[in-house]
Amino acid sequence: LFPVQPLLPLPVLQAAHCQMIKDLSACLLGQNLRVDCRYENKTDNPLTYEFSITKDNRKHVIHSTISVSENIYRSRANVTMHRNLVCLHLQSFTTSDEGIYMCELKATNDYTGNQIKNITVIKDKLEKCAGFSLLIQNTSWLLLLLLSLPLLQAVDFVSL
């Protein structure tokens, strides 16, 4: 029989991602498309990004700090960055802008590779962005609560 060799633990080298894309969503703000790329950042290193669209089996760069944006998108696209959020704003969104949108993030000196997530964007299936409507809904609940306070105080007074 063969001699049994003791199993030695092998060191496992694992590279930690400096950032990880958590969510990619798209919505319509009037006639403009907004694509939100939410990520978890684990480093203070500068972040580079690329938003692109794949249509007709071809990748088109919309806005990027990694490579050059295509002319047809350059005047219509801009990107805003907030804490853990990179937003693409594409003006005058039409059905010709439909396709698979991709967000690609990379932190400087992160050698584990880029983080990539994509979403299919079809104009008729897009939700409206909820920025102001959420504020209005919250305001109406607050107003209702404030208006009902005297009523609640009266109920307390009667129960004494």
Secondary structure, DSSP 8 states (H G I E B T S, - for coil): -----------------SEEEEEEEEEEETTEEEEEEEEEE---S-EEEEEEEEETTEEEEEEESSS---HHHHTTEEEEEETTEEEEEESS--GGG-EEEEEEEEETT-TT--EEEEEEE-GGG-EE--HHHHHHHHHHHHHHHHHHHHHHHHHHHHH-
